[in-house]
């Protein structure tokens, strides 16, 4: 009797296990996870929009790095450099500065001394006619400020033939004058004894003072009326007579007091 077997005959391995049946598959899956490449393939085959822990881990690890935020501008406060302190000008510089300020003050506050100041600085002190006699002071006898003595000195200048005065500096001990004759300026001096000394000449021009316009009493009158207890007549240093638009006198006291008067010696203002 022959028996025919039509069903499929399973194949077994040497240990009696059916070929294709892997009893360790589950253990391998638990101990050896699917590689990342395989996982990506599996994830790609899933439905879109489905997120699993594995896909989240993978996408987070491979997402492009976010661009760094633009740095806000940092305000840098301006740096101020303290200017270098200049060194002192020194004694010479201070002297030059003081001289400049003094010159400005002289021009602004002592305009009545125009021309006469040059004589004061340029002409050296000359000895008195009588070296043993003390020079006159204030309005004492012999002072050229006194009316009679001043009148005689003006007559001496007029008789010299050197021209008319551009300006006069009248001090108790002498009179300095600039006499204009045409275009020649004569610098002269009258001493208390009536002597006329010619000190030099230069070129000059302008409107001189007429001798008839000079009041002989004006210098003494201005000193007496312009004096004070702190600046008495004996304190007078000198007077200056200048033509100006109108003839005027300036009395300069040793105390620093300055009195401006008209052609007749009447005080007009105090500087």
Phi and psi restraints in degrees (value plus and minus 20) as a CYANA .aco file:
   2 UNK   PHI    -129.5   -89.5
   2 UNK   PSI     110.8   150.8
   3 UNK   PHI    -128.3   -88.3
   3 UNK   PSI     106.7   146.7
   4 UNK   PHI    -123.2   -83.2
   4 UNK   PSI     113.9   153.9
   5 UNK   PHI    -131.6   -91.6
   5 UNK   PSI      94.0   134.0
   6 UNK   PHI    -119.8   -79.8
   6 UNK   PSI     -33.5     6.5
   7 UNK   PHI     -96.0   -56.0
   7 UNK   PSI     136.4   176.4
   8 UNK   PHI     -88.5   -48.5
   8 UNK   PSI     113.1   153.1
   9 UNK   PHI    -113.2   -73.2
   9 UNK   PSI      97.2   137.2
  10 UNK   PHI     -85.2   -45.2
  10 UNK   PSI     131.6   171.6
  11 UNK   PHI    -122.6   -82.6
  11 UNK   PSI     117.9   157.9
  12 UNK   PHI    -138.6   -98.6
  12 UNK   PSI     132.7   172.7
  13 UNK   PHI    -109.9   -69.9
  13 UNK   PSI    -191.5  -151.5
  14 UNK   PHI     -87.1   -47.1
  14 UNK   PSI     -40.5    -0.5
  15 UNK   PHI    -116.8   -76.8
  15 UNK   PSI     -15.3    24.7
  16 UNK   PHI      66.7   106.7
  16 UNK   PSI      -9.6    30.4
  17 UNK   PHI    -112.1   -72.1
  17 UNK   PSI     125.4   165.4
  18 UNK   PHI     -88.3   -48.3
  18 UNK   PSI     113.8   153.8
  19 UNK   PHI     -87.2   -47.2
  19 UNK   PSI     112.4   152.4
  20 UNK   PHI      79.0   119.0
  20 UNK   PSI     -36.1     3.9
  21 UNK   PHI    -112.4   -72.4
  21 UNK   PSI      93.6   133.6
  22 UNK   PHI    -131.3   -91.3
  22 UNK   PSI      75.7   115.7
  23 UNK   PHI     -89.1   -49.1
  23 UNK   PSI     -32.5     7.5
  24 UNK   PHI    -119.3   -79.3
  24 UNK   PSI     -13.0    27.0
  25 UNK   PHI     -80.6   -40.6
  25 UNK   PSI     -63.2   -23.2
  26 UNK   PHI     -84.2   -44.2
  26 UNK   PSI     -61.1   -21.1
  27 UNK   PHI     -84.7   -44.7
  27 UNK   PSI     -59.2   -19.2
  28 UNK   PHI     -87.2   -47.2
  28 UNK   PSI     -58.1   -18.1
  29 UNK   PHI     -84.0   -44.0
  29 UNK   PSI     -53.3   -13.3
  30 UNK   PHI     -98.6   -58.6
  30 UNK   PSI     -54.4   -14.4
  31 UNK   PHI    -110.8   -70.8
  31 UNK   PSI     -47.6    -7.6
  32 UNK   PHI    -140.3  -100.3
  32 UNK   PSI      72.5   112.5
  33 UNK   PHI     -83.9   -43.9
  33 UNK   PSI     137.5   177.5
  34 UNK   PHI     -82.9   -42.9
  34 UNK   PSI     111.4   151.4
  35 UNK   PHI     -76.4   -36.4
  35 UNK   PSI     139.9   179.9
  36 UNK   PHI     -81.4   -41.4
  36 UNK   PSI     -59.8   -19.8
  37 UNK   PHI     -80.1   -40.1
  37 UNK   PSI     -63.4   -23.4
  38 UNK   PHI     -85.7   -45.7
  38 UNK   PSI     -58.3   -18.3
  39 UNK   PHI     -84.4   -44.4
  39 UNK   PSI     -59.2   -19.2
  40 UNK   PHI     -84.7   -44.7
  40 UNK   PSI     -58.2   -18.2
  41 UNK   PHI     -83.6   -43.6
  41 UNK   PSI     -61.9   -21.9
  42 UNK   PHI     -86.5   -46.5
  42 UNK   PSI     -60.3   -20.3
  43 UNK   PHI     -85.8   -45.8
  43 UNK   PSI     -58.2   -18.2
  44 UNK   PHI     -85.4   -45.4
  44 UNK   PSI     -42.7    -2.7
  45 UNK   PHI    -105.5   -65.5
  45 UNK   PSI     -27.2    12.8
  46 UNK   PHI    -102.5   -62.5
  46 UNK   PSI     153.9   193.9
  47 UNK   PHI     -89.1   -49.1
  47 UNK   PSI     121.9   161.9
  48 UNK   PHI     -86.5   -46.5
  48 UNK   PSI     126.4   166.4
  49 UNK   PHI      70.3   110.3
  49 UNK   PSI     -31.2     8.8
  50 UNK   PHI    -108.2   -68.2
  50 UNK   PSI     108.3   148.3
  51 UNK   PHI    -137.2   -97.2
  51 UNK   PSI     111.3   151.3
  52 UNK   PHI    -142.6  -102.6
  52 UNK   PSI     145.8   185.8
  53 UNK   PHI     -77.0   -37.0
  53 UNK   PSI     -55.4   -15.4
  54 UNK   PHI     -88.7   -48.7
  54 UNK   PSI     -62.6   -22.6
  55 UNK   PHI     -86.7   -46.7
  55 UNK   PSI     -56.4   -16.4
  56 UNK   PHI     -84.0   -44.0
  56 UNK   PSI     -64.0   -24.0
  57 UNK   PHI     -82.9   -42.9
  57 UNK   PSI     -62.9   -22.9
  58 UNK   PHI     -88.2   -48.2
  58 UNK   PSI     -65.4   -25.4
  59 UNK   PHI     -86.3   -46.3
  59 UNK   PSI     -55.9   -15.9
  60 UNK   PHI     -86.4   -46.4
  60 UNK   PSI     -53.7   -13.7
  61 UNK   PHI     -94.9   -54.9
  61 UNK   PSI     -44.1    -4.1
  62 UNK   PHI    -134.4   -94.4
  62 UNK   PSI     -19.2    20.8
  63 UNK   PHI     -82.5   -42.5
  63 UNK   PSI     126.5   166.5
  64 UNK   PHI     -83.8   -43.8
  64 UNK   PSI     122.9   162.9
  65 UNK   PHI     -85.5   -45.5
  65 UNK   PSI     115.3   155.3
  66 UNK   PHI     -84.4   -44.4
  66 UNK   PSI     124.3   164.3
  67 UNK   PHI     -89.0   -49.0
  67 UNK   PSI     117.4   157.4
  68 UNK   PHI     -83.8   -43.8
  68 UNK   PSI     121.2   161.2
  69 UNK   PHI     -85.5   -45.5
  69 UNK   PSI     122.0   162.0
  70 UNK   PHI     -82.4   -42.4
  70 UNK   PSI     109.5   149.5
  71 UNK   PHI     -89.8   -49.8
  71 UNK   PSI     113.4   153.4
  72 UNK   PHI     -88.9   -48.9
  72 UNK   PSI     122.0   162.0
  73 UNK   PHI     -82.1   -42.1
  73 UNK   PSI     116.7   156.7
  74 UNK   PHI    -116.0   -76.0
  74 UNK   PSI     103.3   143.3
  75 UNK   PHI     -96.3   -56.3
  75 UNK   PSI     101.9   141.9
  76 UNK   PHI    -125.5   -85.5
  76 UNK   PSI      95.1   135.1
  77 UNK   PHI     -82.3   -42.3
  77 UNK   PSI     122.1   162.1
  78 UNK   PHI     -82.3   -42.3
  78 UNK   PSI     122.5   162.5
  79 UNK   PHI    -116.0   -76.0
  79 UNK   PSI     103.8   143.8
  80 UNK   PHI    -123.2   -83.2
  80 UNK   PSI     105.4   145.4
  81 UNK   PHI    -117.3   -77.3
  81 UNK   PSI     102.2   142.2
  82 UNK   PHI     -88.1   -48.1
  82 UNK   PSI     105.5   145.5
  83 UNK   PHI     -81.5   -41.5
  83 UNK   PSI     125.1   165.1
  84 UNK   PHI     -85.8   -45.8
  84 UNK   PSI     110.0   150.0
  85 UNK   PHI     -92.2   -52.2
  85 UNK   PSI     108.2   148.2
  86 UNK   PHI     -93.9   -53.9
  86 UNK   PSI     130.4   170.4
  87 UNK   PHI     -95.3   -55.3
  87 UNK   PSI     136.8   176.8
  88 UNK   PHI     -79.1   -39.1
  88 UNK   PSI     131.5   171.5
  89 UNK   PHI     -96.5   -56.5
  89 UNK   PSI     -32.8     7.2
  90 UNK   PHI      63.1   103.1
  90 UNK   PSI     151.9   191.9
  91 UNK   PHI     -83.1   -43.1
  91 UNK   PSI     -60.7   -20.7
  92 UNK   PHI     -82.9   -42.9
  92 UNK   PSI     -62.4   -22.4
  93 UNK   PHI     -83.3   -43.3
  93 UNK   PSI     -60.5   -20.5
  94 UNK   PHI     -84.5   -44.5
  94 UNK   PSI     -58.2   -18.2
  95 UNK   PHI     -84.7   -44.7
  95 UNK   PSI     -60.8   -20.8
  96 UNK   PHI     -84.7   -44.7
  96 UNK   PSI     -62.0   -22.0
  97 UNK   PHI     -83.3   -43.3
  97 UNK   PSI     -64.5   -24.5
  98 UNK   PHI     -82.5   -42.5
  98 UNK   PSI     -58.3   -18.3
  99 UNK   PHI     -85.1   -45.1
  99 UNK   PSI     -59.4   -19.4
 100 UNK   PHI     -84.3   -44.3
 100 UNK   PSI     -65.2   -25.2
 101 UNK   PHI     -83.6   -43.6
 101 UNK   PSI     -60.2   -20.2
 102 UNK   PHI     -83.4   -43.4
 102 UNK   PSI     -57.3   -17.3
 103 UNK   PHI     -85.8   -45.8
 103 UNK   PSI     -61.0   -21.0
 104 UNK   PHI     -83.6   -43.6
 104 UNK   PSI     -64.3   -24.3
 105 UNK   PHI     -83.7   -43.7
 105 UNK   PSI     -57.5   -17.5
 106 UNK   PHI     -84.1   -44.1
 106 UNK   PSI     -61.4   -21.4
 107 UNK   PHI     -90.1   -50.1
 107 UNK   PSI     -62.0   -22.0
 108 UNK   PHI     -94.0   -54.0
 108 UNK   PSI     -62.3   -22.3
 109 UNK   PHI    -117.9   -77.9
 109 UNK   PSI     -30.7     9.3
 110 UNK   PHI    -152.5  -112.5
 110 UNK   PSI      31.0    71.0
 111 UNK   PHI     -84.7   -44.7
 111 UNK   PSI     -42.7    -2.7
 112 UNK   PHI     -89.1   -49.1
 112 UNK   PSI     -31.3     8.7
 113 UNK   PHI    -116.5   -76.5
 113 UNK   PSI      -3.7    36.3
 114 UNK   PHI     -77.8   -37.8
 114 UNK   PSI     108.3   148.3
 115 UNK   PHI      66.4   106.4
 115 UNK   PSI     -62.2   -22.2
 116 UNK   PHI     -93.3   -53.3
 116 UNK   PSI     -48.2    -8.2
 117 UNK   PHI     -84.0   -44.0
 117 UNK   PSI     -54.1   -14.1
 118 UNK   PHI     -82.7   -42.7
 118 UNK   PSI     -58.7   -18.7
 119 UNK   PHI     -84.2   -44.2
 119 UNK   PSI     -63.9   -23.9
 120 UNK   PHI     -79.8   -39.8
 120 UNK   PSI     -57.9   -17.9
 121 UNK   PHI    -106.6   -66.6
 121 UNK   PSI     -50.2   -10.2
 122 UNK   PHI    -110.4   -70.4
 122 UNK   PSI     -47.7    -7.7
 123 UNK   PHI    -114.7   -74.7
 123 UNK   PSI     103.5   143.5
 124 UNK   PHI     -91.4   -51.4
 124 UNK   PSI     136.6   176.6
 125 UNK   PHI     -85.3   -45.3
 125 UNK   PSI     109.4   149.4
 126 UNK   PHI    -120.4   -80.4
 126 UNK   PSI     127.4   167.4
 127 UNK   PHI     -85.3   -45.3
 127 UNK   PSI     129.1   169.1
 128 UNK   PHI     -85.6   -45.6
 128 UNK   PSI     139.1   179.1
 129 UNK   PHI     -81.5   -41.5
 129 UNK   PSI     -54.1   -14.1
 130 UNK   PHI    -140.1  -100.1
 130 UNK   PSI      75.6   115.6
 131 UNK   PHI     -78.2   -38.2
 131 UNK   PSI     -48.5    -8.5
 132 UNK   PHI     -98.5   -58.5
 132 UNK   PSI     -40.1    -0.1
 133 UNK   PHI    -106.9   -66.9
 133 UNK   PSI     115.1   155.1
 134 UNK   PHI     -89.6   -49.6
 134 UNK   PSI     125.4   165.4
 135 UNK   PHI     -86.3   -46.3
 135 UNK   PSI     129.7   169.7
 136 UNK   PHI     -85.9   -45.9
 136 UNK   PSI     130.5   170.5
 137 UNK   PHI    -148.4  -108.4
 137 UNK   PSI     121.4   161.4
 138 UNK   PHI      37.1    77.1
 138 UNK   PSI    -146.8  -106.8
 139 UNK   PHI    -130.1   -90.1
 139 UNK   PSI       1.9    41.9
 140 UNK   PHI     -89.9   -49.9
 140 UNK   PSI     149.5   189.5
 141 UNK   PHI     -76.3   -36.3
 141 UNK   PSI     115.5   155.5
 142 UNK   PHI      74.3   114.3
 142 UNK   PSI     -33.3     6.7
 143 UNK   PHI     -89.0   -49.0
 143 UNK   PSI     112.4   152.4
 144 UNK   PHI     -94.5   -54.5
 144 UNK   PSI     -22.9    17.1
 145 UNK   PHI    -101.7   -61.7
 145 UNK   PSI     -47.4    -7.4
 146 UNK   PHI     -82.0   -42.0
 146 UNK   PSI     126.2   166.2
 147 UNK   PHI     -73.8   -33.8
 147 UNK   PSI     -70.3   -30.3
 148 UNK   PHI     -84.1   -44.1
 148 UNK   PSI     -64.4   -24.4
 149 UNK   PHI     -86.8   -46.8
 149 UNK   PSI     -58.6   -18.6
 150 UNK   PHI     -86.6   -46.6
 150 UNK   PSI     -59.4   -19.4
 151 UNK   PHI     -82.3   -42.3
 151 UNK   PSI     -63.0   -23.0
 152 UNK   PHI     -83.8   -43.8
 152 UNK   PSI     -59.2   -19.2
 153 UNK   PHI     -85.1   -45.1
 153 UNK   PSI     -58.5   -18.5
 154 UNK   PHI     -86.7   -46.7
 154 UNK   PSI     -55.8   -15.8
 155 UNK   PHI     -86.7   -46.7
 155 UNK   PSI     -56.9   -16.9
 156 UNK   PHI     -82.0   -42.0
 156 UNK   PSI     -62.5   -22.5
 157 UNK   PHI     -86.0   -46.0
 157 UNK   PSI     -61.9   -21.9
 158 UNK   PHI     -85.3   -45.3
 158 UNK   PSI     -56.6   -16.6
 159 UNK   PHI     -97.8   -57.8
 159 UNK   PSI     -30.6     9.4
 160 UNK   PHI     -92.3   -52.3
 160 UNK   PSI     -43.2    -3.2
 161 UNK   PHI      52.3    92.3
 161 UNK   PSI      -4.1    35.9
 162 UNK   PHI    -114.1   -74.1
 162 UNK   PSI     -16.6    23.4
 163 UNK   PHI      92.9   132.9
 163 UNK   PSI    -195.3  -155.3
 164 UNK   PHI    -119.5   -79.5
 164 UNK   PSI     132.9   172.9
 165 UNK   PHI     -92.5   -52.5
 165 UNK   PSI     114.0   154.0
 166 UNK   PHI    -104.0   -64.0
 166 UNK   PSI     -51.8   -11.8
 167 UNK   PHI    -183.0  -143.0
 167 UNK   PSI     138.8   178.8
 168 UNK   PHI    -154.7  -114.7
 168 UNK   PSI     115.4   155.4
 169 UNK   PHI    -133.5   -93.5
 169 UNK   PSI      96.3   136.3
 170 UNK   PHI    -132.0   -92.0
 170 UNK   PSI      91.6   131.6
 171 UNK   PHI    -138.6   -98.6
 171 UNK   PSI     140.3   180.3
 172 UNK   PHI     -76.8   -36.8
 172 UNK   PSI     -54.9   -14.9
 173 UNK   PHI    -116.3   -76.3
 173 UNK   PSI     -31.3     8.7
 174 UNK   PHI    -189.9  -149.9
 174 UNK   PSI     144.7   184.7
 175 UNK   PHI    -144.8  -104.8
 175 UNK   PSI     103.6   143.6
 176 UNK   PHI    -121.5   -81.5
 176 UNK   PSI     113.5   153.5
 177 UNK   PHI    -158.2  -118.2
 177 UNK   PSI     130.7   170.7
 178 UNK   PHI    -135.0   -95.0
 178 UNK   PSI      93.6   133.6
 179 UNK   PHI    -126.3   -86.3
 179 UNK   PSI     105.9   145.9
 180 UNK   PHI    -121.8   -81.8
 180 UNK   PSI     103.4   143.4
 181 UNK   PHI    -145.0  -105.0
 181 UNK   PSI      79.0   119.0
 182 UNK   PHI      48.5    88.5
 182 UNK   PSI    -134.5   -94.5
 183 UNK   PHI    -130.1   -90.1
 183 UNK   PSI      -8.8    31.2
 184 UNK   PHI    -125.9   -85.9
 184 UNK   PSI     108.4   148.4
 185 UNK   PHI    -125.2   -85.2
 185 UNK   PSI      99.0   139.0
 186 UNK   PHI    -119.8   -79.8
 186 UNK   PSI     107.9   147.9
 187 UNK   PHI    -120.4   -80.4
 187 UNK   PSI      97.2   137.2
 188 UNK   PHI    -151.0  -111.0
 188 UNK   PSI     150.0   190.0
 189 UNK   PHI    -165.2  -125.2
 189 UNK   PSI     119.3   159.3
 190 UNK   PHI    -134.8   -94.8
 190 UNK   PSI     107.6   147.6
 191 UNK   PHI    -114.2   -74.2
 191 UNK   PSI     146.7   186.7
 192 UNK   PHI     -79.2   -39.2
 192 UNK   PSI     -44.4    -4.4
 193 UNK   PHI    -105.6   -65.6
 193 UNK   PSI     -14.2    25.8
 194 UNK   PHI      69.3   109.3
 194 UNK   PSI     -13.6    26.4
 195 UNK   PHI     -98.1   -58.1
 195 UNK   PSI     118.5   158.5
 196 UNK   PHI    -123.8   -83.8
 196 UNK   PSI     105.0   145.0
 197 UNK   PHI    -137.9   -97.9
 197 UNK   PSI     105.9   145.9
 198 UNK   PHI    -114.6   -74.6
 198 UNK   PSI     100.7   140.7
 199 UNK   PHI    -119.5   -79.5
 199 UNK   PSI     -40.8    -0.8
 200 UNK   PHI     149.1   189.1
 200 UNK   PSI     152.6   192.6
 201 UNK   PHI    -156.7  -116.7
 201 UNK   PSI     140.4   180.4
 202 UNK   PHI    -180.4  -140.4
 202 UNK   PSI     154.4   194.4
 203 UNK   PHI    -101.1   -61.1
 203 UNK   PSI     120.9   160.9
 204 UNK   PHI    -176.2  -136.2
 204 UNK   PSI     146.5   186.5
 205 UNK   PHI    -177.2  -137.2
 205 UNK   PSI     148.9   188.9
 206 UNK   PHI     114.0   154.0
 206 UNK   PSI    -195.4  -155.4
 207 UNK   PHI    -121.8   -81.8
 207 UNK   PSI      87.1   127.1
 208 UNK   PHI     -96.6   -56.6
 208 UNK   PSI     153.5   193.5
 209 UNK   PHI    -111.6   -71.6
 209 UNK   PSI     111.4   151.4
 210 UNK   PHI     -94.6   -54.6
 210 UNK   PSI     118.9   158.9
 211 UNK   PHI     -81.4   -41.4
 211 UNK   PSI     -54.8   -14.8
 212 UNK   PHI     -89.4   -49.4
 212 UNK   PSI     -36.2     3.8
 213 UNK   PHI    -106.7   -66.7
 213 UNK   PSI     -25.7    14.3
 214 UNK   PHI    -109.5   -69.5
 214 UNK   PSI      99.5   139.5
 215 UNK   PHI    -106.0   -66.0
 215 UNK   PSI      95.1   135.1
 216 UNK   PHI     -82.5   -42.5
 216 UNK   PSI     -42.8    -2.8
 217 UNK   PHI    -108.9   -68.9
 217 UNK   PSI     -28.4    11.6
 218 UNK   PHI     -82.3   -42.3
 218 UNK   PSI     -67.2   -27.2
 219 UNK   PHI     -80.4   -40.4
 219 UNK   PSI     -67.9   -27.9
 220 UNK   PHI     -85.3   -45.3
 220 UNK   PSI     -60.4   -20.4
 221 UNK   PHI     -81.7   -41.7
 221 UNK   PSI     -63.5   -23.5
 222 UNK   PHI     -85.6   -45.6
 222 UNK   PSI     -58.2   -18.2
 223 UNK   PHI     -85.5   -45.5
 223 UNK   PSI     -63.8   -23.8
 224 UNK   PHI     -88.2   -48.2
 224 UNK   PSI     -63.6   -23.6
 225 UNK   PHI     -98.7   -58.7
 225 UNK   PSI     -44.6    -4.6
 226 UNK   PHI    -111.7   -71.7
 226 UNK   PSI     -22.2    17.8
 227 UNK   PHI    -100.5   -60.5
 227 UNK   PSI     140.1   180.1
 228 UNK   PHI    -158.0  -118.0
 228 UNK   PSI     150.5   190.5
 229 UNK   PHI     -76.5   -36.5
 229 UNK   PSI     -53.6   -13.6
 230 UNK   PHI    -102.9   -62.9
 230 UNK   PSI     -38.8     1.2
 231 UNK   PHI    -151.6  -111.6
 231 UNK   PSI      53.3    93.3
 232 UNK   PHI     -92.0   -52.0
 232 UNK   PSI     149.3   189.3
 233 UNK   PHI     -75.9   -35.9
 233 UNK   PSI     -54.3   -14.3
 234 UNK   PHI     -88.2   -48.2
 234 UNK   PSI     -32.1     7.9
 235 UNK   PHI    -109.4   -69.4
 235 UNK   PSI     -19.7    20.3
 236 UNK   PHI     -87.4   -47.4
 236 UNK   PSI     117.4   157.4
 237 UNK   PHI    -116.1   -76.1
 237 UNK   PSI     -76.3   -36.3
 238 UNK   PHI    -186.8  -146.8
 238 UNK   PSI     149.4   189.4
 239 UNK   PHI    -144.0  -104.0
 239 UNK   PSI     135.9   175.9
 240 UNK   PHI    -148.2  -108.2
 240 UNK   PSI     109.9   149.9
 241 UNK   PHI    -131.8   -91.8
 241 UNK   PSI     106.4   146.4
 242 UNK   PHI    -152.2  -112.2
 242 UNK   PSI     130.1   170.1
 243 UNK   PHI     -89.2   -49.2
 243 UNK   PSI     -72.5   -32.5
 244 UNK   PHI      34.2    74.2
 244 UNK   PSI    -190.7  -150.7
 245 UNK   PHI     -83.0   -43.0
 245 UNK   PSI     -54.3   -14.3
 246 UNK   PHI    -154.3  -114.3
 246 UNK   PSI     118.9   158.9
 247 UNK   PHI     -79.1   -39.1
 247 UNK   PSI     113.4   153.4
 248 UNK   PHI    -167.4  -127.4
 248 UNK   PSI     145.0   185.0
 249 UNK   PHI    -143.6  -103.6
 249 UNK   PSI     128.5   168.5
 250 UNK   PHI    -148.6  -108.6
 250 UNK   PSI     105.5   145.5
 251 UNK   PHI    -123.7   -83.7
 251 UNK   PSI     105.6   145.6
 252 UNK   PHI    -133.8   -93.8
 252 UNK   PSI      94.2   134.2
 253 UNK   PHI    -112.1   -72.1
 253 UNK   PSI     134.4   174.4
 254 UNK   PHI     -86.2   -46.2
 254 UNK   PSI     -41.0    -1.0
 255 UNK   PHI     -96.1   -56.1
 255 UNK   PSI     -30.5     9.5
 256 UNK   PHI      84.3   124.3
 256 UNK   PSI     -26.0    14.0
 257 UNK   PHI     -93.3   -53.3
 257 UNK   PSI     115.1   155.1
 258 UNK   PHI    -145.8  -105.8
 258 UNK   PSI     105.0   145.0
 259 UNK   PHI    -140.1  -100.1
 259 UNK   PSI     106.2   146.2
 260 UNK   PHI    -120.3   -80.3
 260 UNK   PSI     111.2   151.2
 261 UNK   PHI    -149.7  -109.7
 261 UNK   PSI     148.5   188.5
 262 UNK   PHI    -102.6   -62.6
 262 UNK   PSI    -190.5  -150.5
 263 UNK   PHI     -84.7   -44.7
 263 UNK   PSI     -39.2     0.8
 264 UNK   PHI    -122.8   -82.8
 264 UNK   PSI     -10.2    29.8
 265 UNK   PHI      62.3   102.3
 265 UNK   PSI      -3.8    36.2
 266 UNK   PHI    -108.0   -68.0
 266 UNK   PSI     102.9   142.9
 267 UNK   PHI     -78.5   -38.5
 267 UNK   PSI     117.2   157.2
 268 UNK   PHI    -133.1   -93.1
 268 UNK   PSI     -60.6   -20.6
 269 UNK   PHI    -180.3  -140.3
 269 UNK   PSI     143.0   183.0
 270 UNK   PHI    -138.9   -98.9
 270 UNK   PSI     113.1   153.1
